[in-house]
Amino acid sequence: MSVKLLLPFALFISLLSCKDNSIPKGDVFVSDNNIDFGEISRNQPSDPVSVTIYGKYVCKEVVIKTTGDFELSIDETHYSTSATIPADAVNKRLVLYIRCNPKSMGELSGALYVKGENFESVEVPLSAVAMDMIKVTAFDDERLAYGGGYKQSMVKVVNFPVQPEDVKKITMYIKLRCPHEGCNKWDMYANIKVEGPESGKWMEMGRYITPYGVDNHQREKGFDIDVTDFKSLLTGDVSLKAFIEVWAKDGWLLSVNFEILKGAPDYKYYALTPILEYDDNSLAGIPYGIENSFDVEKCITVPVNAEQTELRTIITGWGHACPKDPDGRPCAEWCFRTHHILIDGVPFFTHEMKGIGCSRNPVKPQGGNWAPDRAGWCPGMEIPVRKDVFSDPMAGMEFCYKYELEPWTNNLSNGKAYYAISSFVVVKSNTPIEKPTVE
């Protein structure tokens, strides 16, 4: 038997001379034809992006280079601006890691080049925007579960090394991984709260629903929630509480990270005050369709130097109560509704509790019935933050607020329905501002 026949074909090709007429012309393909890192911190290398290089009939070593503020690695540990790769490694498909290591601010551009002897060179444009950004880790693979020595909630004291007036934007990212037993199989209510330094009360910054039995790795950084409204609280040492309403000991491994973008903000100073806080769990919300004593009417006084006033609301419906709607949807998880915020007795803002495209959720496939549309939320997704901005900031004025649910009567034939809700009044100014009062 010939020695040639004992070798893998790709290696056999690589051992021959590139000038051998019996060897077909080579080809190299890169899995991405344009890599944009988006906004990254100027203070540290970006998270790496993996690309795959596919070689065919490559017969000599391949030189890979990056230009600009970009680096490459073949092991995701050691980075440089060039690497020489054996032909057989390219023919077997090579995973390459690219990152941006910015040396300056602003828009950055460069390229990834793949060059060799018997194929056409490949060029992939690279781009990024280097910003003055700080990353803060709050929770790092923390196990939240019920039983087995675990709990549904956890509190951490986290340092935010920024001054609020220097902050342009704060984004909170939530990653979920499966414990070794596997992920919990249900779509469960979950949120992240911050403790008010003066009141000691926990205030909901963001809410999400866990996926059915899978992690959320399809979201590279995790569920993302803009929490800039809370920047007056996210400075220095801050107490944060994570909660997942899970009822089994498998649970989740939770990571929560913040990206703080420094720069000129829309307004230097923010302040906020809770209006409604019926958000501790899915059944802590306003009972829907029955008489209740929940207070949804408040009087709000705006500081005299407010330049913008807005309302921030998070709301999800729970329960399979009847009667069902004509299309077969029970309340309040499934029934589509239109709610109103009344200002001084007049409908001012509208919240449509309708489908938001659950079947298009990138966190898939999940178990359970994850794809059908709920009323305003989806399994394995962050809950939309509803922002209502007043055209007039009403500086120094008082107004009356009421959250009005669309009328419906529960016949109590299939349990109760609830709307878990948090609502805040947020004021902004370019001069130091006090919190609005809510009574």
MOJOWO-V778931 format. One record per run of one state. SS is the DSSP state (h for helix, s for strand, l for the rest). FROM is the first residue (numbers start at 0). LEN is the number of residues. Records with the same first field share a line. If there is no record, write none. Layout:
SS = FROM-LEN / FROM-LEN
//
This chain:
l = 0-3 / 6-2 / 15-11 / 30-3 / 41-7 / 56-5 / 66-3 / 73-6 / 80-1 / 85-1 / 91-2 / 100-5 / 115-6 / 131-1 / 144-2 / 147-2 / 150-2 / 160-3 / 177-11 / 195-6 / 209-13 / 226-1 / 230-5 / 244-7 / 262-6 / 278-7 / 287-9 / 301-6 / 318-1 / 321-9 / 332-4 / 343-2 / 353-4 / 360-20 / 382-3 / 389-8 / 404-13 / 429-7 / 438-1
h = 3-3 / 8-7 / 86-5 / 163-3 / 227-3 / 357-3
s = 26-4 / 33-8 / 48-8 / 61-5 / 69-4 / 79-1 / 81-4 / 93-7 / 105-10 / 121-10 / 132-12 / 146-1 / 149-1 / 152-8 / 166-11 / 188-7 / 201-8 / 222-4 / 235-9 / 251-11 / 268-10 / 285-2 / 296-5 / 307-11 / 319-2 / 330-2 / 336-7 / 345-8 / 380-2 / 385-4 / 397-7 / 417-12 / 436-2
//
